[in-house]
Amino acid sequence: MENVNWFPLKQTLDIMTLELALILFIPLIVGLIVKFTLARIIKLPNKISNFVSTIVILMIFYKVVILVLG
């Protein structure tokens, strides 16, 4: 059985991994910061802060996908 040489794909895989990390982690971190700010500092009810943080996550997710893949 032959060993497969993955070296030509290494740069492509590194770029894809970085793009995936950017697409997933930036919206989640921003959403958690918004949730913490609304729930703990401003003291909004959980239902409202969850709703607002979900909208923020979706908006940031859309912008990051357009930025990274566009």
RODO-2510 file (C-alpha; in nm, 4 decimals, decimal comma):
residues 70
     n   res          X          Y          Z
     1     m     0,0000     0,0000     0,0000
     2     e     0,1362     0,3402    -0,1015
     3     n     0,1802     0,6406     0,1210
     4     v    -0,0133     0,9415    -0,0036
     5     n     0,1793     1,2660    -0,0326
     6     w    -0,0444     1,5350     0,1189
     7     f     0,2168     1,8115     0,0897
     8     p     0,0656     1,9792    -0,2218
     9     l    -0,2676     2,0135    -0,0378
    10     k    -0,1189     2,1455     0,2869
    11     q    -0,1555     2,5148     0,1998
    12     t    -0,5126     2,4653     0,0757
    13     l    -0,6075     2,2721     0,3887
    14     d    -0,4510     2,5400     0,6099
    15     i    -0,6510     2,8124     0,4359
    16     m    -0,9739     2,6112     0,4576
    17     t    -0,9167     2,5478     0,8286
    18     l    -0,8557     2,9161     0,8943
    19     e    -1,1685     3,0143     0,6994
    20     l    -1,3787     2,7626     0,8899
    21     a    -1,2457     2,8901     1,2219
    22     l    -1,3202     3,2502     1,1247
    23     i    -1,6714     3,1640     1,0071
    24     l    -1,7574     2,9735     1,3251
    25     f    -1,5770     3,1432     1,6106
    26     i    -1,6111     3,5155     1,5380
    27     p    -1,9955     3,5164     1,5413
    28     l    -2,0079     3,2928     1,8489
    29     i    -1,7655     3,5079     2,0475
    30     v    -1,9477     3,8291     1,9522
    31     g    -2,2822     3,6690     2,0409
    32     l    -2,1545     3,5620     2,3823
    33     i    -2,0197     3,9101     2,4514
    34     v    -2,3553     4,0640     2,3545
    35     k    -2,5442     3,8096     2,5669
    36     f    -2,3229     3,8752     2,8691
    37     t    -2,3517     4,2514     2,8253
    38     l    -2,7300     4,2485     2,7928
    39     a    -2,7991     3,9946     3,0664
    40     r    -2,5451     4,0940     3,3323
    41     i    -2,4539     4,4572     3,2807
    42     i    -2,7768     4,6053     3,1402
    43     k    -2,9903     4,3465     3,3262
    44     l    -3,2400     4,2713     3,0500
    45     p    -3,4569     3,9601     3,0869
    46     n    -3,3038     3,6387     2,9518
    47     k    -3,5644     3,5990     2,6785
    48     i    -3,4885     3,9404     2,5292
    49     s    -3,1115     3,9056     2,5609
    50     n    -3,1245     3,5596     2,3993
    51     f    -3,3302     3,6979     2,1108
    52     v    -3,0974     3,9934     2,0542
    53     s    -2,7819     3,7828     2,0791
    54     t    -2,9258     3,5303     1,8302
    55     i    -2,9957     3,8094     1,5828
    56     v    -2,6428     3,9454     1,6332
    57     i    -2,4916     3,5987     1,5783
    58     l    -2,6854     3,5543     1,2538
    59     m    -2,5935     3,9008     1,1245
    60     i    -2,2237     3,8593     1,2073
    61     f    -2,2299     3,5059     1,0628
    62     y    -2,3712     3,6419     0,7351
    63     k    -2,1139     3,9233     0,7177
    64     v    -1,8218     3,6912     0,7969
    65     v    -1,9315     3,4360     0,5356
    66     i    -1,9581     3,7108     0,2729
    67     l    -1,6190     3,8519     0,3778
    68     v    -1,4343     3,5186     0,3903
    69     l    -1,5894     3,3414     0,0933
    70     g    -1,6711     3,6431    -0,1219
***
